[in-house]
Amino acid sequence: MWVLVLSVGLALVHLMAGGLRFLSVEPRSRWLSLAGGISVAYVFAHLLPQVAAGQEALAEVGAAGLVVGEGHVWLLALLGLVVFYGLERAALVSRADDADDEASAGVFWIHMASYGLYNALIGYLLTHGEAKTGTKLGLFWVAMALHVCVNDAGLRAHHRATYDRVGRWGLAAAVVAGTAVGLWTAVHPAVVAGLVAFLAGGVVLNTLKEELPEERASRFWPFALGAAGYAALLTVL
């Protein structure tokens, strides 16, 4: 029940983030930079250690005769980073060719399919991730909710009214759908390890792509404060 409540909460974040006007100010809202720092801290302090541990699960699959070698789990993290970098570049190129500075319909649907799977993965990991205790599950939820805000801001910048009208609803539903799948079934630990690795790479890229461009006028100190504070919290708990 609590997992379902948390999943619906993440979906509501997608639906409500656009109404938080202070997140869309220029220069970039310090709150978005803070959220980005927290997201990255969660990856490095919690998800990447899980990725390292997940190599053992993948090694067991390799022992069963499949081609899974040492370090392959990190390649999945790299894949997550590369995939979402490619999606970002596609949107930027499409916007550059459009008089209204809006990505094309084709890029929009590619984004929705990709981020839909991404959100479904987050929803699934609410049920079958490594966050087994209430505290760890809460920390995961906070990090992902803030990360959803970061993603939401980026997707709205690329797709504007189309995202508000269609996209955010689909991505909100994807989170709940992922949780529903997790409640009904469980996959092999090696698959979970691969999914966590892919998610880690995606979170890093999706956060930094919003922070680094000069025109965003991002805030370093809120980002650093979010990263340091959440890393310290994860270390203590």
PEWOQUI-V691932 format. One record per backbone hydrogen bond with DSSP energy under -0.5 kcal/mol. CO is the residue of the C=O (numbers start at 1). NH is the residue of the N-H. Records with the same first field share a line. If there is no record, write none. Layout:
CO: NH + NH
This chain:
1: 5
2: 6
3: 7
4: 8
5: 9
6: 10
7: 11
8: 12
9: 13
10: 14
11: 15
12: 16
13: 17
16: 19
17: 20
19: 21
20: 23
21: 24
22: 25
23: 29
25: 29
29: 33
30: 34
31: 35
32: 36
33: 37
34: 38
35: 39
36: 40
37: 41
38: 42
39: 43
40: 44
41: 45
42: 46 + 47
43: 48
46: 50
47: 51
48: 52
49: 53
50: 54
51: 55
52: 55
53: 56 + 57
54: 58
55: 59
56: 60
57: 61
58: 62
59: 63
60: 64
61: 66
62: 65
66: 68
69: 72
71: 74 + 75
72: 76
73: 77
74: 78
75: 79
76: 80
77: 81
78: 82
79: 83
80: 84
81: 85
82: 86
83: 87
84: 88
85: 89
86: 90
87: 91
88: 92
89: 93
90: 94
91: 95
92: 96
93: 97
95: 98
98: 101
104: 108
105: 109
106: 110
107: 111
108: 112
109: 113
110: 114
111: 115
112: 116
113: 117
114: 118
115: 119
116: 120
117: 121
118: 122
119: 123
120: 124
121: 125
122: 126
123: 126 + 127
124: 127 + 128
125: 129
130: 132
133: 137
134: 138
135: 139
136: 140
137: 141
138: 142
139: 143
140: 144
141: 145
142: 146
143: 147
144: 148
145: 149
146: 150
147: 151
148: 152
149: 153
150: 154
151: 155
152: 156
153: 157
154: 158
155: 159
156: 160
158: 103
159: 162
160: 163 + 164
161: 165
162: 166 + 167
163: 168
166: 169 + 170
167: 171
168: 172
169: 173
170: 174
171: 175
172: 176
173: 177
174: 178
175: 179
176: 180
177: 181
178: 182
179: 183
180: 184
181: 185
188: 191 + 192
189: 193
190: 194
191: 195
192: 196
193: 197
194: 198
195: 199
196: 200
197: 201
198: 202
199: 203
200: 204
201: 205
202: 206
203: 207
204: 208
205: 209
207: 210 + 211
208: 212
209: 213
213: 216
214: 217
216: 28
218: 220
219: 223
220: 224
221: 225
222: 226
223: 227
224: 228
225: 229
226: 230
227: 231
228: 232
229: 233
230: 234
231: 235
232: 236
233: 237
